[in-house]
Amino acid sequence: MTDAETSKMTRAKAKAGKSKAISHKHERAAAMQMETAETSKPRIDIEEIGHVGTSVKDGIVSSLKGINEIEAEIVSLVRNIVSNTLRASGEVANEGIAIGKDVMKGAIQATEEVGTGLVLSTKSVAKGVIMGVSDVGGDVLSATRETVKAAVHGASEVGADIGVVAKRAVDGVIEAGVETGGNVLEITKAATTGAIEAAGTIGTTAVTTMKDILLGVVAGVKEVAGAALPHASSQSQPTQPTQPK
């Protein structure tokens, strides 16, 4: 091999070695970049997620407590207004029937002005009406029927779901009956009658919807009332008198 060939081979090897070194350098740089990218990614902190869940829970609990306080305030407000009005008028029997309609109409107008709250307030308003009528010894059953009818009519006029509003109103008057010691079965009957009568003025579809929604309410009340009533045991059955010998 001549000196020229040897020199050429030496230069070729040197060039190859340099290229290989550059390639290794690029590989190391790429690996470092990937490692940096991996370490810079946000890692999911399980403990932090736990804190977020707790914050959401606390927020919901606070909101629900706020809703309960609002409902209690509405009940108290309506109850006081109804009872004071009936006492002042001196016409408990007559005014008690009409006042439920007037109060519910006022509540619906309030929700229209605010733009929301009809479903939320209906139960509390209905409950307050019946408790107020009961406080002065008024006709609770008639007031119940008229209050629920007014709720259904009002819901229809503003385009709300009459089934949902009716159920809320019925729930409210039932709660009032329970808390005032009234005849819950009769109150439930009056409430459902009022709801169905109101639905009948809207249409046959509304009546069917109303019956389906209120069926569960009535069944639940009957079940609770039946459980509360004493049942005669087989041992308490009267025995046949013995024939004299």
C-alpha positions as CSV (number, residue, x, y, z in Angstrom):
1,M,0.0,0.0,0.0
2,T,1.4,3.4,-1.0
3,D,1.7,6.3,1.4
4,A,-1.1,8.1,-0.5
5,E,-3.5,5.2,0.0
6,T,-2.6,4.9,3.7
7,S,-3.1,8.6,4.2
8,K,-6.5,8.4,2.5
9,M,-7.6,5.5,4.7
10,T,-6.5,7.3,7.8
11,R,-8.5,10.4,6.8
12,A,-11.6,8.2,6.1
13,K,-11.4,6.5,9.5
14,A,-11.0,9.8,11.2
15,K,-14.1,11.2,9.4
16,A,-16.1,8.1,10.3
17,G,-15.1,8.4,13.9
18,K,-16.1,12.1,14.0
19,S,-19.5,11.3,12.4
20,K,-20.1,8.6,14.9
21,A,-19.2,10.9,17.8
22,I,-21.6,13.6,16.4
23,S,-24.3,10.9,16.1
24,H,-23.8,9.9,19.8
25,K,-23.9,13.5,20.8
26,H,-27.2,14.0,19.0
27,E,-28.6,10.9,20.6
28,R,-27.6,12.1,24.1
29,A,-29.1,15.5,23.4
30,A,-32.4,14.0,22.2
31,A,-32.5,11.7,25.3
32,M,-31.9,14.7,27.6
33,Q,-34.7,16.6,25.9
34,M,-37.1,13.7,26.3
35,E,-36.2,13.3,29.9
36,T,-36.7,17.1,30.5
37,A,-40.1,16.9,28.7
38,E,-41.2,13.9,30.9
39,T,-40.2,15.6,34.1
40,S,-41.9,18.9,33.1
41,K,-45.3,17.2,32.5
42,P,-47.8,18.0,35.3
43,R,-48.2,15.0,37.5
44,I,-51.6,14.0,38.9
45,D,-51.6,14.5,42.6
46,I,-54.1,12.1,44.2
47,E,-54.0,14.1,47.4
48,E,-54.8,17.3,45.6
49,I,-57.8,15.6,43.9
50,G,-59.0,14.6,47.3
51,H,-58.8,18.3,48.4
52,V,-60.8,19.3,45.3
53,G,-63.5,16.8,46.0
54,T,-63.8,18.0,49.6
55,S,-64.1,21.6,48.5
56,V,-66.9,20.6,46.1
57,K,-68.7,18.7,48.8
58,D,-68.4,21.6,51.3
59,G,-69.7,24.0,48.7
60,I,-72.7,21.8,47.9
61,V,-73.5,21.3,51.6
62,S,-73.3,25.1,52.1
63,S,-75.6,25.7,49.1
64,L,-78.1,23.1,50.3
65,K,-78.1,24.6,53.8
66,G,-78.8,28.0,52.2
67,I,-81.7,26.5,50.2
68,N,-83.2,25.0,53.3
69,E,-82.9,28.4,55.1
70,I,-84.6,30.1,52.2
71,E,-87.4,27.6,52.2
72,A,-87.9,27.9,55.9
73,E,-88.0,31.7,55.6
74,I,-90.7,31.5,52.9
75,V,-92.8,29.1,55.0
76,S,-92.6,31.4,58.0
77,L,-93.4,34.5,55.9
78,V,-96.4,33.0,54.3
79,R,-97.7,31.4,57.5
80,N,-97.6,34.7,59.4
81,I,-99.2,36.7,56.6
82,V,-102.0,34.2,56.1
83,S,-102.8,33.8,59.9
84,N,-102.6,37.5,60.6
85,T,-104.8,38.4,57.6
86,L,-107.4,35.8,58.6
87,R,-107.4,37.0,62.2
88,A,-107.8,40.6,61.1
89,S,-110.6,39.9,58.7
90,G,-112.6,37.8,61.2
91,E,-113.9,35.7,58.3
92,V,-111.8,32.7,58.8
93,A,-114.2,30.2,57.1
94,N,-114.7,32.2,53.9
95,E,-111.4,34.0,53.6
96,G,-109.4,30.8,54.3
97,I,-110.7,29.3,51.1
98,A,-109.7,32.2,48.9
99,I,-106.5,33.2,50.5
100,G,-104.5,30.2,49.3
101,K,-105.3,31.2,45.7
102,D,-104.3,34.8,46.3
103,V,-101.0,33.9,48.0
104,M,-100.0,31.4,45.3
105,K,-100.8,34.0,42.6
106,G,-98.5,36.5,44.4
107,A,-95.8,33.9,44.7
108,I,-95.9,33.1,41.0
109,Q,-95.8,36.8,40.1
110,A,-92.7,37.1,42.3
111,T,-90.9,34.3,40.5
112,E,-91.8,35.9,37.2
113,E,-90.2,39.1,38.2
114,V,-87.1,37.3,39.4
115,G,-87.1,35.0,36.5
116,T,-86.7,31.8,38.5
117,G,-87.6,30.0,41.7
118,L,-91.2,28.8,40.9
119,V,-90.4,25.1,41.5
120,L,-88.3,25.9,44.6
121,S,-90.8,28.2,46.2
122,T,-94.1,26.4,45.5
123,K,-93.6,23.8,48.2
124,S,-92.8,26.4,50.8
125,V,-95.6,28.7,49.8
126,A,-98.2,25.9,49.9
127,K,-96.9,24.7,53.2
128,G,-97.0,28.2,54.7
129,V,-100.6,28.7,53.5
130,I,-101.9,25.5,55.1
131,M,-100.1,26.1,58.4
132,G,-101.4,29.7,58.5
133,V,-105.0,28.5,57.9
134,S,-104.6,25.8,60.5
135,D,-103.3,28.3,63.1
136,V,-106.6,30.2,63.1
137,G,-108.8,27.1,62.9
138,G,-109.7,27.6,59.2
139,D,-111.0,25.1,56.6
140,V,-107.7,23.4,55.9
141,L,-109.1,21.0,53.3
142,S,-110.7,23.7,51.2
143,A,-107.6,25.8,51.4
144,T,-105.5,22.9,50.4
145,R,-107.6,22.2,47.3
146,E,-107.6,25.9,46.2
147,T,-103.9,26.3,46.9
148,V,-102.9,23.4,44.7
149,K,-105.3,24.4,42.0
150,A,-103.8,27.9,41.9
151,A,-100.3,26.4,41.7
152,V,-101.2,24.3,38.7
153,H,-103.0,27.1,36.9
154,G,-100.1,29.5,37.6
155,A,-97.5,27.0,36.3
156,S,-99.5,26.5,33.1
157,E,-99.8,30.3,32.6
158,V,-96.0,30.8,32.9
159,G,-95.1,27.7,30.9
160,A,-93.6,25.8,33.8
161,D,-93.9,22.0,34.2
162,I,-97.3,21.6,35.8
163,G,-96.6,18.1,37.0
164,V,-93.5,19.1,38.9
165,V,-95.1,22.2,40.4
166,A,-98.2,20.2,41.4
167,K,-96.0,17.6,43.2
168,R,-94.1,20.3,45.0
169,A,-97.4,21.9,46.1
170,V,-98.8,18.6,47.3
171,D,-95.6,17.8,49.2
172,G,-95.9,21.2,50.9
173,V,-99.5,20.8,52.1
174,I,-98.8,17.2,53.2
175,E,-95.8,18.4,55.3
176,A,-98.0,21.2,56.8
177,G,-100.6,18.5,57.7
178,V,-98.0,16.4,59.4
179,E,-96.4,19.3,61.4
180,T,-99.8,20.7,62.5
181,G,-101.3,17.3,63.4
182,G,-103.9,17.4,60.7
183,N,-105.6,14.6,58.9
184,V,-102.9,13.8,56.3
185,L,-104.9,11.4,54.3
186,E,-107.8,13.9,53.9
187,I,-105.3,16.7,53.1
188,T,-103.6,14.5,50.4
189,K,-107.0,13.6,48.9
190,A,-108.0,17.3,48.8
191,A,-104.6,18.2,47.3
192,T,-104.7,15.6,44.5
193,T,-108.4,16.5,43.8
194,G,-107.4,20.1,43.3
195,A,-104.5,19.2,41.1
196,I,-106.5,17.0,38.8
197,E,-109.4,19.5,38.6
198,A,-106.9,22.2,37.6
199,A,-105.3,19.9,35.1
200,G,-108.8,19.1,33.6
201,T,-109.1,22.8,32.5
202,I,-105.8,22.5,30.7
203,G,-106.4,19.3,28.7
204,T,-106.7,15.5,28.9
205,T,-103.0,15.0,28.5
206,A,-102.4,17.2,31.5
207,V,-104.9,15.1,33.6
208,T,-103.1,11.8,32.6
209,T,-99.7,13.3,33.5
210,M,-101.0,14.6,36.8
211,K,-102.5,11.3,37.8
212,D,-99.3,9.5,37.0
213,I,-97.2,11.9,39.0
214,L,-99.5,12.0,42.0
215,L,-100.1,8.3,42.2
216,G,-96.8,7.7,43.9
217,V,-97.4,10.5,46.4
218,V,-100.8,9.1,47.4
219,A,-99.5,5.6,47.7
220,G,-96.6,6.7,49.9
221,V,-98.9,8.6,52.2
222,K,-101.3,5.7,52.5
223,E,-98.4,3.4,53.3
224,V,-97.0,5.7,56.0
225,A,-100.5,6.2,57.5
226,G,-101.2,2.5,57.4
227,A,-98.0,1.7,59.3
228,A,-98.8,4.3,61.9
229,L,-102.3,2.9,62.6
230,P,-102.7,0.1,65.2
231,H,-103.5,-3.3,63.8
232,A,-105.6,-5.7,65.7
233,S,-103.7,-8.9,66.5
234,S,-105.2,-12.3,66.2
235,Q,-105.0,-12.6,70.0
236,S,-107.2,-9.5,70.4
237,Q,-110.2,-11.0,68.5
238,P,-113.3,-11.4,70.7
239,T,-113.9,-15.0,71.8
240,Q,-117.2,-16.7,71.4
241,P,-119.2,-16.7,74.6
242,T,-119.5,-20.1,76.2
243,Q,-122.9,-21.7,76.2
244,P,-124.4,-22.3,79.6
245,K,-124.6,-25.9,80.6
